[in-house]
Amino acid sequence: MSGDRKPLSSYWAPRYWPVWLGMGFLRLICLLPHRAALATGRALGRAAHAAGGKRRAVVRRNIELCFPDLTAAERNAMAHRHFQALGMMLIEMGLGRWASTRHLQSIMRLVGAEHVNEALATGRGVILLSAHFTTLEISGRVLAEAIPPFDAVFRKNRSEFMTELQRSGREVAADTTIEKRDIKKMVRSLRGNRPVWYAPDQSYNRKGSEVIEFFGVPSMHTTATSTLARLGKAAVVPFFPRRLPDSSYELVLLPALTNFPSDDPAEDTRRYVRLLEEHIRSCPEQYFWIHRKFKDLPDGYPDYYDDLDALK
């Protein structure tokens, strides 16, 4: 562990106790049979939906914008399923931390790992390009068994403790973790012939971003993937996880993108967004709709979240 981090064992002040109690509860749930554990997650999600208020309204607005052809009842049903997926995500985060590799391999089908290994064999690094799906955290452990050691990008939480929980959880699968603004470290890893797990679908400010339509709606998207691929001289292998109806999982790695990066970072980003939209359509409730996807647009664009009260 680097010198700027503290071990989890140092977070024992009373203000951390509720989180530790929650982690203990999660650990117990993860001891249940897989389907029973996910059923518990769905129940937690239903409770969160009932109490959601503003968060529920954000989910409903995002779905309303992206799926305008659905009826109000259909959109509300998708929002309800999304909260159940969020509840299962908590369980899956625990499984990613504590479950045995044998168990995870028994519930996940991995397709396309050869695309990563073939790119690495040419001496290039690989950007493992994904997005924020509720099933993302559980996929890393199985991926780690099929490809050489990789690094994972993370975003700092306002809480140092929660940041360390996230990082240490990802490091069960990943060799190291890299903060999302540390482009230099990502480039060093890529030039060192390493894979870097990267999910750039959430843009938190306008710097290095472009307005690119997402399901036909203007949205801020970072163009950093194109920059990373160019500076890191890396191949870009998209991968997307999906929870299946039988409670198992499928993780598909696609062939490395050709002619990437191009001379147009915005067009490179549109290629990624089109792939992302295609996968979302296969499991729409599993995308991270609770995030305000359409915020921080430049002046002249609508504020899509200024009238949420009717959707609570």
C-alpha positions in Angstrom: 0.0 0.0 0.0 1.4 3.4 -1.0 2.5 5.9 1.7 -0.5 8.2 1.1 -3.0 5.5 2.1 -4.1 4.1 5.5 -5.1 0.5 6.0 -8.8 -0.2 6.6 -7.9 -1.3 10.2 -7.1 2.3 11.0 -10.7 3.4 10.5 -12.1 2.5 13.9 -13.5 5.9 15.1 -17.2 5.8 16.2 -18.2 7.7 13.0 -17.1 4.7 11.0 -19.1 2.1 13.0 -22.3 2.3 10.9 -20.3 1.4 7.8 -18.5 -1.4 9.5 -21.9 -2.8 10.7 -23.2 -2.6 7.1 -20.1 -4.4 5.9 -20.7 -7.1 8.5 -24.3 -7.5 7.4 -23.1 -7.7 3.8 -20.6 -10.3 4.7 -23.3 -12.5 6.2 -25.5 -12.1 3.1 -22.7 -13.2 0.9 -22.6 -16.5 2.8 -26.1 -17.3 1.5 -26.6 -19.4 -1.6 -26.2 -17.1 -4.7 -29.8 -16.8 -5.6 -30.8 -16.1 -2.0 -28.1 -13.5 -1.7 -29.3 -11.7 -4.9 -33.0 -12.0 -3.7 -31.9 -10.1 -0.5 -30.3 -7.5 -2.7 -33.5 -7.1 -4.7 -35.4 -6.6 -1.4 -32.9 -3.9 -0.4 -33.4 -2.3 -3.7 -37.1 -2.3 -3.4 -36.8 -0.6 0.0 -34.5 2.0 -1.5 -37.0 2.7 -4.3 -39.7 3.2 -1.8 -37.7 5.7 0.2 -35.8 7.1 -2.8 -37.4 10.5 -3.3 -35.0 12.7 -5.2 -32.8 9.7 -6.3 -35.9 7.9 -7.7 -36.8 11.1 -9.5 -33.3 11.3 -11.1 -33.6 7.7 -12.3 -37.1 8.3 -13.7 -35.9 11.5 -15.5 -32.9 9.7 -17.1 -35.1 6.9 -18.3 -37.7 9.3 -19.6 -35.1 11.1 -21.6 -33.4 8.0 -23.0 -36.5 5.9 -23.7 -39.2 8.4 -24.7 -41.2 5.7 -26.6 -42.0 3.9 -23.4 -45.2 4.7 -21.5 -45.1 6.3 -18.1 -45.9 2.9 -16.5 -43.2 1.1 -18.5 -40.6 3.8 -17.4 -41.6 3.5 -13.8 -41.4 -0.3 -14.0 -37.8 0.0 -15.4 -36.9 2.5 -12.6 -38.2 -0.1 -10.1 -36.1 -2.8 -11.7 -33.1 -0.5 -11.7 -33.3 0.0 -7.9 -33.4 -3.8 -7.6 -30.3 -4.0 -9.7 -28.7 -1.4 -7.4 -29.5 -3.6 -4.4 -28.0 -6.6 -6.2 -24.9 -4.5 -7.0 -24.2 -4.2 -3.3 -24.3 -7.9 -2.9 -22.1 -8.3 -6.0 -19.5 -5.9 -4.6 -19.3 -8.1 -1.5 -19.0 -11.2 -3.7 -16.2 -9.5 -5.6 -14.4 -8.9 -2.3 -15.0 -12.2 -0.5 -16.3 -15.0 -2.8 -14.0 -17.8 -3.9 -12.7 -17.7 -7.5 -14.2 -21.1 -8.0 -17.7 -19.8 -7.1 -17.4 -16.7 -9.3 -16.2 -18.7 -12.2 -19.2 -21.0 -11.7 -21.7 -18.1 -12.1 -19.9 -16.1 -14.9 -19.3 -16.8 -18.5 -16.3 -14.9 -19.9 -16.1 -14.4 -23.7 -13.3 -12.7 -25.7 -10.3 -12.7 -23.3 -8.1 -13.6 -26.3 -8.6 -10.1 -27.6 -6.7 -8.7 -24.6 -4.0 -11.3 -24.7 -3.4 -10.9 -28.4 -2.9 -7.2 -28.1 -0.6 -7.6 -25.1 1.5 -10.1 -27.1 2.3 -7.3 -29.6 3.9 -5.3 -26.8 1.1 -2.8 -26.5 -0.8 -1.9 -23.4 -4.6 -2.3 -23.4 -7.4 0.0 -22.3 -10.1 -2.2 -20.9 -12.9 0.1 -21.9 -16.2 -0.3 -20.0 -18.9 1.7 -18.4 -20.9 2.0 -15.1 -23.1 -1.0 -15.0 -24.4 -2.3 -11.7 -22.6 -5.6 -12.5 -19.2 -4.1 -13.1 -17.5 -4.8 -9.7 -18.2 -8.5 -9.7 -16.6 -9.0 -13.2 -13.0 -8.1 -12.3 -12.2 -11.3 -10.3 -13.0 -13.6 -13.2 -11.3 -11.3 -15.7 -8.2 -11.4 -13.5 -8.0 -15.2 -14.0 -8.0 -14.9 -17.8 -5.6 -12.0 -18.5 -2.3 -10.7 -17.1 -2.4 -8.4 -14.1 -4.2 -5.1 -14.8 -4.7 -1.8 -13.1 -8.1 -0.3 -12.3 -9.2 3.4 -12.4 -11.2 4.7 -9.5 -12.8 8.0 -8.5 -12.2 9.5 -5.0 -15.1 9.7 -2.7 -15.6 12.7 -0.4 -15.0 10.2 2.4 -11.4 8.9 2.7 -12.8 5.7 4.3 -15.3 5.0 1.5 -12.5 5.7 -1.0 -10.3 3.1 0.7 -13.2 0.6 0.8 -13.7 1.0 -3.0 -10.0 0.8 -3.8 -9.3 -2.2 -1.6 -12.3 -4.0 -3.0 -11.1 -3.5 -6.6 -7.6 -4.5 -5.6 -8.8 -8.0 -4.9 -8.9 -8.3 -8.7 -6.7 -5.5 -9.9 -2.9 -5.3 -9.4 -3.1 -1.6 -8.5 -5.6 1.3 -8.6 -5.2 4.6 -10.3 -7.1 7.8 -9.5 -9.1 8.9 -12.6 -7.3 12.2 -12.9 -3.8 10.7 -12.8 -3.4 10.5 -16.6 0.4 10.2 -16.3 0.2 7.0 -14.2 -2.3 5.5 -16.6 0.0 6.3 -19.6 3.0 4.8 -17.7 1.0 1.6 -17.2 -0.1 1.4 -20.8 3.4 2.0 -22.1 4.6 -0.7 -19.7 2.5 -3.3 -21.6 -0.2 -3.5 -19.0 -4.0 -3.5 -19.2 -5.9 -0.6 -17.6 -9.5 -1.0 -16.6 -11.3 2.3 -17.5 -14.9 3.4 -17.4 -15.2 7.0 -18.9 -19.0 7.3 -19.3 -19.4 9.7 -16.4 -18.0 13.2 -17.0 -17.9 15.3 -13.8 -16.9 18.6 -15.4 -16.5 20.3 -18.8 -12.7 20.1 -19.0 -11.6 17.7 -21.7 -15.2 16.9 -22.6 -17.5 17.4 -25.5 -21.3 17.6 -25.9 -22.1 14.3 -27.5 -25.6 12.8 -27.8 -26.5 9.9 -25.6 -29.7 8.2 -26.7 -30.3 11.4 -28.7 -29.9 13.7 -25.7 -27.0 16.2 -25.3 -24.6 15.0 -22.7 -21.1 15.8 -21.5 -18.6 13.0 -22.4 -14.9 13.0 -21.7 -12.7 12.5 -24.7 -9.9 11.1 -22.6 -10.0 7.6 -24.0 -8.7 8.9 -27.3 -5.9 10.8 -25.5 -5.0 7.8 -23.4 -4.8 5.5 -26.4 -2.6 7.9 -28.3 -0.2 8.8 -25.4 -0.1 5.2 -24.1 0.2 3.7 -27.6 -2.5 1.3 -26.5 -5.1 -1.0 -28.0 -8.7 -0.4 -26.9 -10.7 -3.5 -26.0 -14.4 -2.7 -25.0 -15.9 -5.0 -22.4 -19.4 -5.1 -20.9 -20.9 -7.3 -18.2 -24.5 -8.4 -17.9 -26.6 -10.1 -15.3 -28.7 -12.9 -16.9 -32.3 -13.9 -15.9 -31.0 -17.1 -14.2 -28.8 -14.9 -11.8 -25.6 -15.9 -13.7 -23.4 -13.4 -15.5 -21.9 -12.9 -18.9 -18.8 -10.8 -19.5 -18.0 -10.1 -23.2 -14.8 -8.5 -24.4 -15.0 -7.2 -28.0 -12.2 -7.2 -30.5 -9.8 -4.2 -30.2 -11.2 -1.1 -31.9 -9.6 -0.5 -35.3 -8.3 2.9 -36.4 -8.5 4.1 -32.8 -7.5 6.7 -31.9 -8.3 8.8 -34.9 -7.6 12.4 -35.5 -11.0 13.3 -34.1 -11.3 12.6 -30.3 -15.0 13.5 -30.4 -15.7 11.0 -33.1 -13.7 8.4 -31.2 -16.0 9.1 -28.2 -19.1 8.8 -30.4 -17.9 5.3 -31.4 -17.7 4.3 -27.7 -21.1 5.8 -27.0 -22.7 3.8 -29.8 -21.3 0.6 -28.3 -22.4 1.6 -24.9 -26.0 2.4 -26.1 -26.1 -1.0 -27.8 -25.2 -2.9 -24.7 -27.6 -0.8 -22.5 -30.5 -1.8 -24.8 -29.7 -5.5 -23.9 -30.1 -4.9 -20.2 -31.4 -1.3 -19.7 -32.2 -1.6 -16.0 -28.5 -2.5 -15.3 -27.0 0.8 -16.4 -26.2 3.3 -13.6 -29.2 5.6 -14.1 -29.0 7.0 -10.6 -26.1 9.2 -11.8 -27.1 12.6 -13.3 -25.9 11.8 -16.7 -27.1 15.0 -18.4 -25.7 17.6 -15.9 -23.0 20.3 -16.4 -24.0 21.2 -20.0 -22.8 24.5 -21.3 -25.0 27.6 -21.3 -27.9 27.4 -23.8 -28.7 23.8 -23.0 -31.7 22.8 -20.8 -31.3 21.9 -17.2 -32.8 18.4 -17.3 -33.0 18.1 -13.5 -34.7 21.4 -12.5 -38.2 20.0 -12.2 -38.0 16.6 -10.5 -40.7 17.0 -7.9 -43.4 15.5 -10.1 -41.2 12.4 -10.6 -40.5 11.7 -6.9 
